[in-house]
Amino acid sequence: MNQRGILVVVSGFSGAGKGTLMKELLKRYDNYALSISATTRSPREGELDGREYFFVDKERFQQMIAEGELIEYAQYVNHYYGTPREYVERQMASGKDVILEIEIQGALKVKKRFPDTLLLFVTPPSARELKSRLVGRGTETIEVINARLRRAAEEAAGMEAYDYLLINDEIETCVEEMHQLIQLQHCRTSYHLDFLNQMREELYHLDD
């Protein structure tokens, strides 16, 4: 059987708990790798280059685009974000399932270029709960929170493009659901074409 890893895209509203889900998934299982995005925005306090993001200037980012070094890229709130191809392909070749935590615009680009990609969308159980979580962070002004909610309303229009919806009501349950969906993806016939061809060949020659 083909042991190559698969590509998974996780998107969701700001405040849906994507980051917490990712951390818990990687803590519980060792067969996942979280893709690190390149970005032109400045590091926030506590962020390190090569850990949270690859921090590059706009000139370097445009060079990466021109030289085909990115699987996808998008502009979001005046900054560029993109997924470096080399890191993702190296991890998948080693058997790791690579998770890209990106927004809808980038997710659809990945799906178009790599049709077998698994798209997962994370949402709280209600819009009221989403607002409660954003307010509960205590780190942003009401203006920023309202801007995030308006952005969520725009993103909601694209939810049907995803393969599965994950309602993040209880973190333990949601992590296990995410893990099971990803593992189920490994059974898709498109990931085992070599095996299927071999099986057909062997069956054809059984009477030889």
Protein Blocks (a to p, Z undefined) as FASTA:
>chain_A
ZZbdcdddddddehilmmmmmmmmmmmpckbccdddddfbdcdehiaehilpccddfklm
mmmmmnopafbdcdeehiacdddfklmmmmmmnopacdddddfklmmmmmmmmmmbccdd
dddfbfklmmmmmmmnopacfklmmmmmmmmmmmmmmmmmpmbdcddfblmlmmmmmmmm
mmmmmmpmklmmmmmmmmmmmmmmmmZZ
